[in-house]
Amino acid sequence: MVHNRSQANRNLSLGILYREQYNHLHFATPLWIPFELQSKHESHNYTSDIDGHTYSFLSPRQNDTLSPEEITCLARYYANLLGTYPTDISCNDDFSAGITKWGRCRLGGDADHVSSEWMELRRDFHNARSSSMVRLSQLNDNMERITQFAKVVHFFVHSFQGTPRMLVYVRIYHARDCSFQAGCIQNNKIIRVERLGPLEVMCVTAIDEGIGVLNVANKQYLIVRREMLLDVD
């Protein structure tokens, strides 16, 4: 039940309190249907199989409209995907600014959840562990795999030309590997954030993992959990 290592006792006590409140909820309202008895758990999330892996968007969720900046990023994503120009996407009659926004994502083959800035702003995260930082990997124009680090702004589902897609809106970070200076024998384990980069839309499959954040002397460091492979099939 503990998900906050820095304040484990408080996290556990709140978990016990919430569980007891949940157990007593059906005494407070006759309209409440316990989660275990609901016919479909799928109604509480959005799940899809992509490239042989199962991805799930988890609550909170909200029907929303893309901002002009988000529309520009999304049109650029579809243009790269379909091999056309962003104006051809944004001017297409089938292109809509309506989305379903989601707060969290369960990555394929990963029991952990990646959060988002949108979800964290909805709650008091002053003493909570931020889990919206991620490591990304994509192919560049030369078909070379590159690694990036980013903060998830929000997850969303968007439909275009009859196909719904699981997408993520991220803020890319310009970062530098400082593992050796920090005394780590492995490269790409401790990354220092240099400055903020652009906002981008990408497929959720670009996320490799959630990573930790450490703030020291007004500097932000990203702690990579897994060993990064040099050769990826």
C-alpha positions in Angstrom: 0.0 0.0 0.0 3.0 2.3 0.4 3.8 4.4 -2.7 5.7 7.3 -1.1 9.2 6.3 0.1 10.0 9.6 1.7 6.9 9.6 3.9 6.0 5.9 4.2 4.2 6.1 7.6 1.9 8.9 6.6 1.3 7.2 3.2 0.4 3.9 4.9 -2.0 5.5 7.4 -3.8 7.4 4.7 -4.1 4.2 2.7 -5.7 2.4 5.6 -8.0 5.4 6.2 -9.1 5.5 2.6 -9.7 1.7 2.5 -12.0 1.9 5.6 -13.8 4.9 4.1 -14.3 2.8 0.9 -15.6 -0.1 3.0 -18.2 2.1 4.7 -19.3 4.0 1.5 -22.2 1.6 0.7 -23.7 2.5 4.2 -23.7 6.2 3.3 -25.4 6.0 -0.1 -27.6 3.2 -1.5 -26.6 4.2 -5.1 -22.9 3.2 -4.6 -21.8 0.1 -6.5 -18.5 -1.3 -5.2 -15.8 -1.4 -7.8 -15.3 -5.2 -7.5 -18.9 -5.8 -8.4 -19.0 -3.6 -11.5 -19.3 -5.6 -14.7 -16.4 -4.0 -16.6 -13.3 -2.6 -15.1 -12.5 -1.3 -18.6 -14.9 1.5 -18.2 -12.5 3.1 -15.8 -9.5 3.1 -18.2 -8.5 3.0 -21.8 -6.5 0.0 -22.9 -5.0 -0.9 -26.3 -2.4 -3.3 -27.6 0.3 -1.6 -29.6 3.3 -3.3 -31.1 2.7 -6.4 -29.0 2.4 -4.6 -25.7 -0.6 -3.5 -23.7 -0.9 0.1 -22.7 -3.5 1.5 -20.3 -4.5 5.1 -19.7 -5.8 5.5 -16.1 -8.0 8.0 -14.3 -8.5 10.9 -13.8 -9.9 11.6 -17.3 -11.6 14.5 -18.8 -13.0 15.5 -22.2 -11.1 18.5 -23.3 -10.2 20.7 -26.3 -6.7 21.2 -27.5 -5.0 24.6 -27.3 -3.6 26.3 -30.4 -0.1 25.2 -29.4 -1.2 21.6 -28.8 -2.9 21.6 -32.2 0.3 22.7 -33.8 2.2 19.9 -32.1 -0.4 17.3 -32.9 -0.5 18.4 -36.6 3.3 18.1 -36.8 3.0 14.6 -35.3 0.5 13.4 -37.9 2.5 15.0 -40.7 5.6 13.0 -39.7 3.5 9.9 -39.3 1.7 10.2 -42.6 4.4 11.8 -44.7 2.7 15.1 -45.4 2.6 18.7 -44.3 1.2 20.0 -41.0 -1.2 22.4 -42.8 -2.7 19.4 -44.7 -3.5 17.9 -41.3 -4.9 21.0 -39.5 -7.0 21.9 -42.6 -8.4 18.4 -43.0 -12.2 18.2 -42.3 -11.6 15.1 -40.3 -9.2 16.8 -37.9 -10.8 17.7 -34.6 -9.5 19.5 -31.5 -11.5 17.3 -29.2 -9.6 14.8 -27.0 -10.0 12.7 -24.0 -7.3 13.7 -21.5 -5.9 11.1 -19.0 -3.8 11.6 -15.9 -1.8 8.3 -15.8 -0.4 5.5 -17.9 0.5 2.0 -17.3 3.3 1.1 -19.7 3.5 -2.2 -21.5 5.1 -4.9 -19.4 5.6 -2.4 -16.5 3.7 -2.6 -13.2 4.5 1.0 -12.3 2.5 4.0 -13.4 3.7 7.1 -15.1 1.9 10.2 -14.0 1.5 13.6 -15.7 1.8 17.2 -14.8 -1.9 17.7 -15.3 -2.7 15.1 -12.6 -0.1 16.4 -10.2 -1.5 19.9 -10.5 -4.9 18.5 -9.5 -3.5 17.3 -6.2 -1.3 18.6 -3.4 2.1 17.2 -4.5 4.2 19.3 -2.1 5.3 16.2 -0.1 4.5 13.6 -2.8 6.9 11.8 -5.2 6.7 13.2 -8.7 6.4 10.4 -11.3 5.9 12.4 -14.5 9.5 12.3 -15.7 10.2 9.8 -18.4 12.9 8.4 -20.7 12.0 8.4 -24.4 13.5 6.7 -27.4 12.7 7.5 -31.0 14.2 7.2 -34.5 15.5 10.4 -36.1 15.5 11.3 -39.8 18.6 9.1 -40.3 16.8 6.1 -38.7 19.1 6.3 -35.7 17.6 5.6 -32.3 18.0 8.6 -30.0 17.3 8.9 -26.3 15.5 11.9 -24.8 14.2 12.9 -21.4 11.0 14.7 -20.8 8.2 15.6 -18.5 4.7 14.3 -19.3 2.2 17.2 -19.5 -0.8 14.9 -20.1 -1.8 11.7 -21.9 -4.7 11.8 -24.4 -6.7 9.8 -26.9 -7.3 11.5 -30.3 -9.1 10.1 -33.3 -8.1 11.0 -36.9 -9.3 9.4 -40.1 -11.3 6.9 -38.1 -8.3 5.7 -36.0 -8.1 6.5 -32.2 -4.5 6.8 -31.0 -2.9 6.8 -27.6 -0.7 9.9 -27.5 1.3 11.8 -25.0 2.1 15.5 -24.8 5.6 16.1 -23.3 8.1 18.9 -22.6 11.5 17.7 -23.8 14.5 18.5 -21.5 18.0 19.3 -22.8 20.1 17.2 -20.4 23.7 16.0 -20.0 25.0 12.7 -18.7 27.0 13.3 -15.5 27.2 9.7 -14.2 31.0 9.6 -14.2 31.3 12.9 -12.3 28.9 11.6 -9.7 30.9 8.4 -9.1 28.6 6.0 -11.0 30.4 3.3 -13.0 27.5 3.1 -15.5 26.9 5.7 -18.1 23.5 7.3 -18.6 22.3 6.7 -15.0 22.5 10.2 -13.6 21.4 12.9 -16.0 21.5 16.7 -15.2 18.8 18.9 -16.7 20.4 21.8 -18.5 17.4 23.7 -19.8 13.8 23.2 -21.1 13.2 22.1 -24.6 10.2 22.1 -27.0 6.8 20.7 -26.5 6.0 17.6 -28.6 3.2 15.1 -29.2 4.3 11.5 -29.7 2.9 8.0 -29.5 2.8 6.5 -26.0 5.1 3.7 -27.2 8.0 6.2 -27.3 8.1 6.1 -23.5 10.6 3.5 -22.2 10.2 4.1 -18.5 9.4 6.5 -15.7 12.5 7.9 -14.0 13.3 9.5 -10.7 14.0 13.1 -9.9 16.6 14.5 -7.5 17.0 18.2 -6.7 20.4 19.2 -5.3 21.8 22.7 -4.9 19.2 24.3 -7.3 20.0 21.7 -9.9 17.7 18.9 -11.1 19.0 15.4 -11.8 17.2 12.5 -13.4 17.9 9.0 -12.1 17.5 6.3 -14.7 16.4 3.0 -13.1 17.3 0.6 -15.9 20.5 0.0 -17.8 20.2 1.5 -21.3 21.2 -0.9 -24.1 23.5 0.4 -26.8 22.2 -2.0 -29.4 18.5 -2.1 -29.8 16.8 -4.6 -32.2 
